[in-house]
Amino acid sequence: MTTAGKPRLLIITTTFPRWPDDPGPAPFVFHHARAMLEHFQVTVLAPHFAGAARDEEMEGVRVRRFRYAWPERLELLSDGAGILSNMRQSVGARAAAPALLASELAAIRTELRRGYDFVNSHWLVPSGLLATLAAPARVRHVITVHAADYDLLARLPGGRAMIRYMARRAHAMVCVSGRLADGVRMATAAARIVVQPMGVDMELFRFDEGARRKWRQKIGAQDEPLILFAGKLTKKKGVDVLLKAAAEMAREGKAFRLAIAGDGAERPALARLMSELRLEDRVVFLGALPNRELAGLYSAAEAVVVPSVRDPRGETEGMPVVVLEALAAGRPVIASRLCSVPADLIGHGAVEVEEGNAPELARAIVSTLAGGAGVDPAAVGAHDIKAVALGYRGIFLEGA
């Protein structure tokens, strides 16, 4: 344990903002790292991307990015679309994957020589497995299990054996949903498992009347209720189901506007579906937005929809942080059951529907809009990122 000042924590991740206000990679690991500053000296190790700094400080968090391809324009895996998604889309990304794994393992070993008390790796693979291989026994290693990582290992030959290996070596495994925790328990009884969704920055995500007016004017929402989706446009997000639900509402003569904030490989297909469903005058694609912009956008919506499904490869969500962000901004949420919304939020601003069921989703949206009530952000208090950081501190220090 560090004797002077706060103990040193290394956070290892393959998804991290490339620069301030980056609209690409989801920033929840950065928010987590920033909240951990209250308890630890924090360094983040992440892949490099063209134009990003190799070594910098972001709001108090030391960030070191490791190179894995030369020239840097070939570093194709760390743009925020997701490693697996990029590999499916690009031969170049698949070619870069072995170099990423080798470079990350070398970078972890090099970084650990600087002297750390604790390691928190995000995703079982690659970072959890590589940190398990590299971290000395004296360093307490906590693995945060999200979803794509577990779903990949669950269907790969030898994947459950990898989970057992990591569980035996890790101080704890923090699963962002009960579904993932049950899956890890099925793989091994040796794991020390904690169920803890990623937290929400309640100082950033809050209702803002000025932002509401700005966004409604920008989107062109007059008196119509505004429905919002926010997230990457991938198959598992279920945006096609939302568009079909919107078409059901349109056929019933319901007034609404639908804003889709995000980008990804499915955007062209979703735009075609929007046209086929004759929703061009009701739907607007906003593209990917920095979190500070997204925080204001929530305020403009009457409801936020998170219609996640299981994609053709069996991959689905852990617990989307957008659920917590919307509730913190006082916006009701309609989410599919695959989102694993924490039980304490069901009936306190969040409702669940069957995944992939467009008519049921349409009915839930209509019912939520008819209710017209806001949400008390205090319901999200247990999931405030500061409370989550304190919980992680307890996990690391337990038994020390």
C-alpha positions as CSV (number, residue, x, y, z in Angstrom):
1,M,0.0,0.0,0.0
2,T,1.3,3.5,-0.8
3,T,2.4,5.1,2.4
4,A,2.3,8.7,1.3
5,G,-1.0,10.1,0.0
6,K,-3.7,8.1,-1.7
7,P,-3.1,4.6,-3.0
8,R,-2.4,4.2,-6.7
9,L,-5.0,2.8,-9.0
10,L,-4.4,1.7,-12.6
11,I,-7.6,1.5,-14.8
12,I,-7.2,-0.6,-18.0
13,T,-9.7,-0.2,-20.8
14,T,-10.0,-0.4,-24.6
15,T,-12.9,2.1,-24.7
16,F,-11.9,5.7,-23.6
17,P,-12.3,9.2,-25.0
18,R,-9.6,10.1,-27.4
19,W,-9.7,13.8,-26.5
20,P,-12.0,16.2,-24.5
21,D,-15.7,16.1,-25.5
22,D,-15.0,13.2,-27.9
23,P,-18.4,12.0,-29.3
24,G,-17.0,8.7,-30.3
25,P,-16.1,6.2,-27.5
26,A,-18.7,6.0,-24.7
27,P,-17.2,8.1,-21.8
28,F,-18.5,6.0,-18.8
29,V,-15.0,4.6,-18.0
30,F,-13.7,8.2,-18.0
31,H,-16.5,9.3,-15.6
32,H,-15.7,6.3,-13.4
33,A,-12.0,7.1,-13.4
34,R,-12.7,10.8,-12.5
35,A,-14.9,9.8,-9.6
36,M,-12.3,7.5,-8.3
37,L,-9.9,10.5,-7.9
38,E,-11.6,11.1,-4.5
39,H,-10.0,7.9,-3.2
40,F,-7.0,7.1,-5.4
41,Q,-4.3,8.4,-7.6
42,V,-5.7,7.3,-10.9
43,T,-3.9,6.4,-14.2
44,V,-5.8,5.1,-17.2
45,L,-4.1,2.9,-19.8
46,A,-5.9,2.8,-23.2
47,P,-5.2,2.2,-26.9
48,H,-3.8,5.1,-28.9
49,F,-5.7,6.6,-31.8
50,A,-4.5,9.0,-34.6
51,G,-4.4,12.5,-33.2
52,A,-4.7,11.6,-29.6
53,A,-2.1,12.4,-27.0
54,R,0.2,9.6,-25.8
55,D,0.4,10.9,-22.3
56,E,-1.9,13.6,-20.9
57,E,-4.0,14.6,-17.9
58,M,-7.8,14.8,-18.4
59,E,-9.6,16.6,-15.5
60,G,-7.1,15.1,-13.0
61,V,-6.9,11.6,-14.5
62,R,-3.5,10.7,-15.9
63,V,-4.0,9.0,-19.3
64,R,-1.4,6.9,-21.1
65,R,-2.2,5.5,-24.5
66,F,-0.2,2.6,-26.0
67,R,0.7,2.4,-29.7
68,Y,-0.2,-0.8,-31.5
69,A,0.1,-0.1,-35.3
70,W,2.4,2.0,-37.5
71,P,1.6,4.4,-39.1
72,E,-1.0,5.5,-36.6
73,R,-3.7,5.7,-39.2
74,L,-3.8,1.9,-39.0
75,E,-4.9,2.0,-35.4
76,L,-8.4,1.2,-36.4
77,L,-9.8,-0.5,-33.3
78,S,-10.1,2.3,-30.8
79,D,-12.5,4.7,-32.4
80,G,-15.4,3.9,-30.1
81,A,-17.4,1.7,-32.4
82,G,-16.2,-1.3,-30.4
83,I,-13.4,-3.8,-31.1
84,L,-15.7,-6.6,-32.2
85,S,-17.8,-4.3,-34.3
86,N,-14.8,-2.9,-36.1
87,M,-13.4,-6.3,-36.7
88,R,-16.6,-7.4,-38.3
89,Q,-16.6,-4.4,-40.6
90,S,-13.0,-4.1,-41.6
91,V,-10.2,-6.5,-42.8
92,G,-7.7,-3.9,-41.6
93,A,-9.2,-3.9,-38.1
94,R,-9.0,-7.7,-38.0
95,A,-5.4,-7.6,-39.1
96,A,-4.6,-5.1,-36.3
97,A,-6.1,-7.2,-33.5
98,P,-3.1,-9.4,-32.7
99,A,-0.9,-6.3,-32.5
100,L,-3.4,-4.7,-30.2
101,L,-3.3,-7.7,-27.8
102,A,0.5,-8.0,-27.8
103,S,1.0,-4.2,-27.4
104,E,-1.6,-4.0,-24.6
105,L,0.0,-6.9,-22.7
106,A,3.5,-5.2,-23.0
107,A,2.1,-1.8,-22.0
108,I,0.4,-3.3,-18.9
109,R,3.6,-4.9,-17.8
110,T,5.6,-1.7,-18.4
111,E,3.0,0.4,-16.6
112,L,2.8,-1.9,-13.5
113,R,6.5,-1.4,-13.0
114,R,5.7,2.2,-12.0
115,G,4.2,0.8,-8.8
116,Y,0.4,0.4,-8.3
117,D,-1.6,-0.8,-5.4
118,F,-4.7,-1.7,-7.3
119,V,-5.8,-2.5,-10.9
120,N,-9.3,-2.2,-12.3
121,S,-9.7,-3.7,-15.8
122,H,-12.8,-3.1,-17.9
123,W,-14.2,-6.0,-20.0
124,L,-13.1,-9.6,-19.4
125,V,-11.3,-9.5,-22.8
126,P,-9.0,-8.3,-23.7
127,S,-8.1,-6.1,-20.7
128,G,-9.2,-8.4,-17.9
129,L,-7.4,-11.5,-19.3
130,L,-4.2,-9.5,-20.1
131,A,-4.2,-7.8,-16.7
132,T,-4.6,-11.2,-15.0
133,L,-1.6,-12.5,-16.9
134,A,0.5,-9.4,-16.1
135,A,-0.4,-8.3,-12.6
136,P,1.7,-9.6,-9.7
137,A,-0.1,-11.3,-6.8
138,R,0.5,-8.4,-4.5
139,V,-1.6,-6.0,-6.7
140,R,-5.4,-6.4,-6.1
141,H,-7.1,-6.8,-9.4
142,V,-10.8,-6.1,-9.9
143,I,-12.4,-6.9,-13.2
144,T,-15.5,-5.0,-14.3
145,V,-17.7,-7.2,-16.5
146,H,-19.9,-5.3,-19.0
147,A,-21.7,-7.5,-21.5
148,A,-20.1,-8.0,-24.9
149,D,-17.1,-9.5,-23.1
150,Y,-19.1,-12.1,-21.2
151,D,-21.3,-12.9,-24.2
152,L,-18.3,-13.5,-26.4
153,L,-16.6,-15.8,-23.9
154,A,-19.9,-17.7,-23.2
155,R,-20.1,-18.8,-26.8
156,L,-16.4,-19.4,-27.5
157,P,-14.8,-22.8,-27.0
158,G,-12.7,-22.5,-23.8
159,G,-14.3,-19.2,-22.9
160,R,-15.8,-20.4,-19.6
161,A,-12.3,-21.8,-18.7
162,M,-10.9,-18.3,-19.2
163,I,-13.6,-16.9,-16.9
164,R,-12.7,-19.4,-14.3
165,Y,-9.0,-18.6,-14.6
166,M,-9.7,-14.9,-14.2
167,A,-12.1,-15.4,-11.3
168,R,-9.5,-17.4,-9.4
169,R,-6.9,-14.7,-9.8
170,A,-9.0,-11.6,-9.4
171,H,-9.8,-10.0,-6.0
172,A,-13.3,-9.5,-7.3
173,M,-15.5,-9.4,-10.4
174,V,-17.9,-6.4,-10.6
175,C,-20.8,-7.3,-12.9
176,V,-22.9,-4.4,-14.2
177,S,-26.1,-6.5,-14.2
178,G,-27.6,-9.5,-12.4
179,R,-27.7,-11.4,-15.7
180,L,-23.9,-11.2,-16.1
181,A,-23.4,-12.1,-12.4
182,D,-25.5,-15.3,-12.9
183,G,-23.5,-16.1,-16.0
184,V,-20.2,-15.8,-14.2
185,R,-21.5,-17.9,-11.3
186,M,-22.5,-20.6,-13.8
187,A,-18.9,-20.6,-15.1
188,T,-17.3,-20.8,-11.6
189,A,-18.2,-20.9,-8.0
190,A,-14.8,-19.5,-7.1
191,A,-15.6,-15.9,-8.1
192,R,-16.2,-13.1,-5.6
193,I,-19.0,-11.3,-7.5
194,V,-20.5,-7.8,-6.8
195,V,-23.4,-6.5,-8.9
196,Q,-22.9,-2.8,-9.5
197,P,-24.0,-0.8,-12.6
198,M,-21.7,1.9,-13.8
199,G,-22.7,5.2,-12.1
200,V,-24.1,8.4,-13.4
201,D,-22.6,11.9,-13.0
202,M,-25.6,13.6,-11.4
203,E,-24.0,17.0,-11.5
204,L,-23.7,16.8,-15.3
205,F,-27.0,14.9,-16.0
206,R,-29.8,17.1,-14.6
207,F,-32.8,18.9,-16.0
208,D,-31.9,22.2,-17.7
209,E,-34.8,24.4,-19.0
210,G,-32.5,26.5,-21.2
211,A,-31.1,23.4,-22.9
212,R,-34.6,22.0,-23.3
213,R,-35.7,25.1,-25.3
214,K,-32.6,25.1,-27.4
215,W,-32.8,21.5,-28.4
216,R,-36.5,21.5,-29.1
217,Q,-36.1,24.5,-31.4
218,K,-33.1,22.8,-33.1
219,I,-35.0,19.6,-33.7
220,G,-38.2,21.4,-34.8
221,A,-40.4,20.0,-32.0
222,Q,-43.2,22.4,-31.6
223,D,-46.0,21.2,-29.4
224,E,-45.4,17.5,-30.1
225,P,-43.9,15.2,-27.4
226,L,-40.3,14.4,-28.1
227,I,-39.1,10.8,-27.8
228,L,-35.3,10.3,-27.6
229,F,-32.9,7.4,-28.3
230,A,-29.2,7.9,-27.4
231,G,-26.5,5.3,-28.1
232,K,-24.4,3.6,-30.7
233,L,-26.4,2.5,-33.8
234,T,-25.7,-1.2,-33.7
235,K,-28.1,-4.2,-34.0
236,K,-28.2,-4.9,-30.3
237,K,-29.5,-1.4,-29.6
238,G,-32.8,-2.3,-31.2
239,V,-33.4,1.0,-32.9
240,D,-35.3,-0.8,-35.7
241,V,-37.8,-1.9,-33.1
242,L,-38.2,1.7,-32.0
243,L,-38.8,2.8,-35.6
244,K,-41.5,0.2,-36.0
245,A,-43.1,1.2,-32.8
246,A,-43.0,4.8,-34.0
247,A,-44.8,3.7,-37.2
248,E,-47.5,2.0,-35.0
249,M,-48.0,5.3,-33.2
250,A,-48.1,7.3,-36.5
251,R,-50.8,4.9,-37.8
252,E,-52.9,5.6,-34.7
253,G,-52.6,9.3,-35.3
254,K,-50.4,10.1,-32.3
255,A,-48.4,13.3,-32.4
256,F,-44.7,13.0,-31.7
257,R,-41.1,13.6,-32.8
258,L,-38.4,11.0,-32.5
259,A,-34.7,12.1,-32.1
260,I,-32.0,9.5,-32.6
261,A,-28.6,10.6,-31.1
262,G,-25.7,8.4,-32.1
263,D,-23.9,6.9,-35.0
264,G,-22.7,3.5,-36.1
265,A,-22.7,0.8,-38.7
266,E,-26.5,0.5,-38.7
267,R,-27.3,4.1,-39.6
268,P,-27.7,3.5,-43.3
269,A,-30.1,0.6,-42.7
270,L,-32.1,2.6,-40.2
271,A,-32.4,5.5,-42.5
272,R,-33.8,3.2,-45.2
273,L,-36.2,1.7,-42.7
274,M,-37.3,5.2,-41.7
275,S,-38.2,5.9,-45.3
276,E,-39.9,2.6,-45.8
277,L,-42.1,3.3,-42.8
278,R,-42.8,6.9,-44.1
279,L,-41.4,8.5,-40.9
280,E,-39.2,11.2,-42.6
281,D,-41.3,14.0,-41.2
282,R,-41.2,12.6,-37.6
283,V,-37.7,11.3,-37.2
284,V,-34.4,13.2,-37.0
285,F,-30.9,11.6,-36.9
286,L,-28.6,13.9,-34.8
287,G,-25.4,11.9,-35.1
288,A,-22.9,11.3,-32.2
289,L,-22.9,14.0,-29.5
290,P,-20.4,14.8,-26.8
291,N,-21.7,14.0,-23.3
292,R,-22.1,17.7,-22.4
293,E,-24.5,18.1,-25.4
294,L,-26.3,14.9,-24.6
295,A,-26.9,16.0,-21.1
296,G,-28.9,19.0,-22.3
297,L,-30.7,16.9,-25.0
298,Y,-32.3,14.7,-22.3
299,S,-34.0,17.7,-20.9
300,A,-35.8,18.3,-24.2
301,A,-37.4,14.8,-24.3
302,E,-40.7,13.7,-22.8
303,A,-39.5,10.1,-22.8
304,V,-36.2,8.2,-23.4
305,V,-36.4,4.8,-25.0
306,V,-33.7,2.1,-24.7
307,P,-35.1,-0.8,-26.8
308,S,-32.2,-3.2,-26.6
309,V,-32.4,-6.7,-28.2
310,R,-30.2,-9.7,-28.6
311,D,-28.2,-9.4,-31.9
312,P,-27.7,-12.3,-34.3
313,R,-24.5,-13.3,-32.5
314,G,-26.2,-13.5,-29.1
315,E,-24.7,-10.3,-27.9
316,T,-26.8,-7.9,-25.8
317,E,-26.5,-5.1,-23.2
318,G,-25.1,-5.1,-19.7
319,M,-26.9,-2.2,-18.1
320,P,-26.9,0.9,-20.4
321,V,-25.8,4.0,-18.6
322,V,-28.3,6.0,-20.7
323,V,-31.0,4.7,-18.4
324,L,-29.4,6.3,-15.4
325,E,-28.5,9.5,-17.3
326,A,-32.1,10.0,-18.5
327,L,-33.6,9.4,-15.0
328,A,-31.0,11.8,-13.4
329,A,-32.3,14.4,-15.9
330,G,-35.8,13.8,-14.7
331,R,-36.9,12.0,-17.9
332,P,-39.0,8.8,-17.8
333,V,-37.4,5.7,-19.4
334,I,-38.9,2.8,-21.4
335,A,-36.4,0.0,-21.6
336,S,-36.5,-3.6,-22.8
337,R,-36.0,-6.3,-20.2
338,L,-32.6,-7.1,-21.7
339,C,-31.3,-3.8,-20.3
340,S,-31.4,-5.2,-16.7
341,V,-32.7,-2.0,-15.2
342,P,-32.0,-2.0,-11.5
343,A,-35.0,-3.2,-9.5
344,D,-35.1,0.0,-7.4
345,L,-35.8,2.1,-10.5
346,I,-38.7,0.0,-11.9
347,G,-41.8,2.0,-11.1
348,H,-39.7,5.0,-10.1
349,G,-39.3,6.5,-13.6
350,A,-38.5,3.3,-15.5
351,V,-40.8,0.8,-17.1
352,E,-39.8,-2.5,-18.8
353,V,-41.2,-4.0,-22.0
354,E,-40.5,-7.3,-23.8
355,E,-37.5,-7.0,-26.1
356,G,-38.2,-6.9,-29.9
357,N,-42.0,-6.3,-29.4
358,A,-42.8,-3.1,-31.4
359,P,-46.5,-3.0,-30.5
360,E,-45.8,-3.4,-26.8
361,L,-43.1,-0.7,-27.0
362,A,-45.5,1.6,-28.8
363,R,-48.2,1.1,-26.1
364,A,-45.7,1.8,-23.3
365,I,-44.5,5.0,-25.0
366,V,-48.0,6.2,-25.5
367,S,-48.9,5.4,-21.9
368,T,-45.8,7.2,-20.6
369,L,-46.5,10.3,-22.7
370,A,-50.1,10.4,-21.5
371,G,-48.9,10.3,-17.9
372,G,-47.0,13.6,-18.5
373,A,-45.2,13.4,-15.2
374,G,-41.5,14.0,-14.6
375,V,-39.2,11.9,-12.6
376,D,-37.7,12.6,-9.2
377,P,-33.9,12.4,-9.8
378,A,-33.5,11.4,-6.2
379,A,-34.6,7.9,-7.2
380,V,-31.2,7.5,-8.9
381,G,-29.2,8.6,-5.9
382,A,-27.9,5.1,-5.1
383,H,-26.4,5.0,-8.6
384,D,-24.7,8.4,-8.3
385,I,-21.1,7.9,-9.6
386,K,-19.7,9.2,-6.3
387,A,-21.6,6.4,-4.5
388,V,-20.4,3.9,-7.0
389,A,-16.8,5.0,-6.6
390,L,-17.1,4.7,-2.8
391,G,-18.4,1.1,-3.4
392,Y,-15.3,0.3,-5.5
393,R,-13.1,1.7,-2.8
394,G,-14.7,-0.7,-0.3
395,I,-14.2,-3.6,-2.7
396,F,-10.5,-2.8,-3.2
397,L,-9.8,-2.3,0.5
398,E,-11.8,-5.1,1.9
399,G,-9.6,-7.3,4.0
400,A,-6.6,-5.1,3.6
